[in-house]
Every structure is written in C-alpha cells, then in structure tokens.
Amino acid sequence: VLFRSRPIISGSGSNTEQISLFVDVHAKDLVKDLDSFLEDTPDFLRKLSELDSIDIPDDVTPISIDVVGLYGNIPTDEGLAAFEEALERRSDKSVFTRFLMTLLTIVLTCNVFEFDQEFFLQMFGTAMGTRAAPTFANIFMGALETCILNCGNPLIDHIYMNFWRRFIDDIIILWRGTQSQFEQFLNFLNSLHSSIKFTASYDFKAREVSFLDVMI
C-alpha cells in the first residue's frame, strides 16, 4: 500500500532512536548559522528590536508564510545533499561526515511503523517524531532559501531590509510593495519546487499579522 500522509511517529524505543540523536547532536548547531534562523519567540522579538532605530516606511507590511507539510515533503536525496553540504562546513570534523550521512540515511530510509495492525515504510520525507527531523528540515530549508533569495527575481527586492526569518516551517518577512506584487511572489515561490509549497497570511490594510505567538 502506497499513500501520502504526515507521519508523526514517536521514535522512543525504536531501533533508530539513538542513531537519530547522535546525528542531531553533531549537526544541530549548524542550524544556528543559517541567516534566517529563529530559535523561539524571544529570539524573534530580539530580531525585531534591531529595527527600533529605523524609521520603517508606511508601506511595509509584515507577512507570515507557512511551508505546507514540510517534514513529509522533503525529497530524501535533496535533503541528504543539503545536510552533507552543511556538515562539510563544520570546523570540528572529528566525526566523519560520511559516517554521519550513513547514519542519517538509515534513519530516513528505515522508518517502519505500525498503523491499524499493518506495517508501513516511509518512502519520502522524514517523520516528525525522530530527533534529527527538525535539524534535517531546517538545513534543507536553509539550502532552498539560498536558492530563493539569490535567484535574481526582481520581486525579491520588495523584501524590506532583507528581513526574512524562519522558525522551522514558519517564515516571517517584511514586504515593501503591493498585495498584487506579493501574490506574484507567492506564485513564484510555489513554482520553484515540485513538493515544497507555501501559503501566506497577510493584511495589507491593517498591516499586521500573527506569527508564532505574537501579533506584529
């Protein structure tokens, strides 16, 4: 049986639990090096406070962008390629990149789970319950963001002060442009990848949006 779903599977006690944890310990700090990295709400508020001294124009609108079903829609080969590239940027390579990639491949390709007395093998993406999943997803998105923000599309210039920040699959941008221009940009985002798609929340009249657990 082949079906598409969003597996949220506890890795506790599984054969890959400790393998996934080991990979995550050696890779999770790489996420903090991403330009878009947000750790949590306080970190987001600190990022916003950096704009306190700037007279932000009246036509700037905060927009929240969501990646649809991120974990389950990451192509395994693309995710592994981005992860390997990130591992190669480590200053401490006492644990070889090839070894960590072998372990991560086991985690991603051996996710067997039981549902309704049937056994399934995940063929695409990563389950949300394994320890390395957030790091894997973050690193993949970091690579995709680099392509997006450096593609040369003139619509990117409407992102005010290059303010594009992300908490896993939740993105916040400051947009200096019209609603029509943003909708063109959103269409552009959704044309870039076969399985990674985006939705957005915005209000160009009130110029406010909810992101994480705050209203901007």
C-alpha positions in Angstrom: 0.0 0.0 0.0 1.4 3.4 -1.0 -0.1 6.5 0.4 0.9 10.1 1.2 0.5 11.2 4.8 2.1 13.3 7.5 3.7 10.7 9.9 4.0 12.0 13.5 5.7 8.9 14.9 7.3 8.6 18.3 10.9 7.4 17.9 11.1 6.4 21.6 12.4 2.9 21.9 12.8 2.4 18.1 15.9 0.9 16.5 16.9 4.3 15.2 16.2 6.4 18.3 19.8 6.7 19.5 21.2 6.9 15.9 19.0 9.9 15.2 20.0 11.5 18.5 23.7 11.0 17.7 23.3 12.7 14.3 21.4 15.5 15.8 24.0 16.2 18.5 26.6 16.6 15.8 24.5 18.7 13.4 22.0 20.8 15.3 24.4 23.8 15.9 24.6 24.2 12.1 21.1 25.4 12.1 22.1 28.5 14.1 24.4 29.5 11.3 21.5 30.0 8.9 20.8 33.6 8.1 17.1 33.1 8.6 17.4 31.2 12.0 14.9 31.9 14.7 15.2 30.0 18.0 12.0 31.0 19.6 9.6 33.9 20.3 12.1 35.9 22.5 14.7 35.5 19.8 12.2 36.8 17.2 11.5 39.8 19.4 15.2 40.5 19.7 15.4 40.4 15.9 12.6 42.9 15.6 14.1 45.2 18.2 17.1 45.6 15.9 14.8 47.6 13.7 13.8 50.0 16.5 16.2 52.7 15.4 14.9 52.6 11.8 12.1 54.7 10.5 10.1 52.0 8.8 8.1 53.3 5.8 4.3 53.2 6.0 4.0 50.8 3.0 5.9 48.0 4.7 3.6 45.0 5.6 4.5 42.0 7.8 3.7 38.7 6.1 3.6 35.2 7.6 4.5 32.4 5.2 4.0 28.7 6.0 5.6 25.7 4.4 2.9 23.2 3.7 3.7 19.8 5.4 7.4 20.4 5.4 8.7 17.3 7.1 6.8 14.8 4.9 7.5 16.7 1.6 11.3 16.9 1.7 12.8 14.7 -1.1 15.2 12.3 0.6 18.0 12.8 -1.9 17.8 16.7 -1.8 17.6 16.7 2.0 20.6 14.4 2.2 22.6 16.6 -0.2 21.9 19.7 1.7 22.7 18.0 5.0 26.1 16.7 3.7 27.0 20.2 2.4 26.2 21.7 5.8 28.3 19.0 7.6 31.2 19.8 5.4 31.1 23.4 6.8 31.8 22.2 10.3 35.0 23.3 12.0 35.1 20.1 14.1 35.0 17.0 11.8 36.2 14.5 14.4 33.1 12.5 13.5 33.4 12.0 9.8 30.8 13.4 7.5 30.4 10.2 5.6 29.7 8.3 8.9 27.0 10.8 9.9 25.5 10.6 6.5 25.3 6.9 6.6 23.5 7.1 10.0 21.1 9.7 8.7 20.3 7.6 5.7 19.4 4.7 8.0 17.1 7.0 10.0 15.3 8.3 6.9 15.0 5.0 5.0 14.3 2.6 7.8 11.3 4.3 9.4 9.0 1.3 9.7 5.8 2.0 11.7 2.6 0.2 12.5 -0.9 1.6 12.0 -4.2 -0.3 12.3 -2.3 -3.6 12.6 -0.5 -3.0 9.3 3.2 -2.2 8.8 4.4 0.7 6.7 7.7 2.0 5.5 8.1 5.8 4.9 9.4 6.4 1.4 9.5 10.2 1.3 10.5 12.9 3.7 11.0 12.4 7.4 8.8 11.6 10.4 8.2 14.4 12.8 9.0 12.2 15.8 12.6 11.4 15.2 15.2 13.5 17.0 17.1 14.7 13.9 13.9 15.7 12.0 13.9 19.5 12.9 17.6 19.8 12.1 17.2 17.9 8.8 14.2 20.1 7.9 15.9 23.3 8.9 19.1 22.6 6.9 17.1 21.6 3.8 15.1 24.9 4.1 18.3 26.8 4.5 19.6 25.5 1.2 16.3 26.2 -0.5 16.2 29.7 0.9 19.6 30.4 -0.5 18.3 29.5 -4.0 15.2 31.6 -3.5 16.9 34.8 -2.2 19.8 34.6 -4.8 17.8 33.7 -7.9 17.7 37.2 -9.3 14.0 37.6 -9.4 13.3 41.4 -9.0 10.3 40.7 -6.7 12.9 39.7 -4.0 13.8 43.4 -3.8 10.4 44.1 -2.2 11.6 42.2 1.0 12.4 45.2 3.2 15.9 45.2 4.8 16.2 41.6 3.6 14.1 40.7 6.6 13.3 37.0 6.0 13.3 35.0 9.2 12.2 31.4 9.8 11.2 29.1 12.7 11.4 25.6 11.1 8.4 25.9 8.7 7.1 29.3 9.7 8.5 32.3 7.9 8.1 36.0 8.6 9.0 38.7 6.1 8.7 42.5 5.8 7.3 43.3 2.4 7.6 46.7 0.8 5.2 46.5 -2.1 1.6 46.0 -3.1 -0.6 43.0 -2.3 -0.6 42.1 -6.0 3.2 42.1 -6.1 3.4 39.8 -3.1 0.9 37.4 -4.7 3.1 37.3 -7.7 6.0 36.5 -5.4 4.0 33.7 -3.7 3.2 32.2 -7.1 6.9 32.4 -7.9 7.7 30.5 -4.6 5.2 27.8 -5.4 6.7 27.3 -8.9 10.2 26.5 -7.6 9.8 23.0 -6.2 7.7 20.0 -7.0 6.8 19.1 -3.4 7.6 22.2 -1.3 4.7 24.6 -1.4 3.8 27.8 0.5 0.8 29.5 1.9 0.7 33.0 3.4 -1.2 35.2 5.9 -1.4 39.0 5.5 -3.5 42.1 5.9 -2.4 45.0 3.7 -4.9 47.3 5.2 -4.2 46.8 8.9 -0.5 45.9 8.2 -0.5 43.3 10.9 -0.1 39.6 11.1 0.1 36.8 13.7 3.5 35.0 13.9 4.4 32.3 16.4 2.5 33.6 19.5 2.7 37.4 18.9 0.8 39.9 16.8 3.1 42.1 14.7 
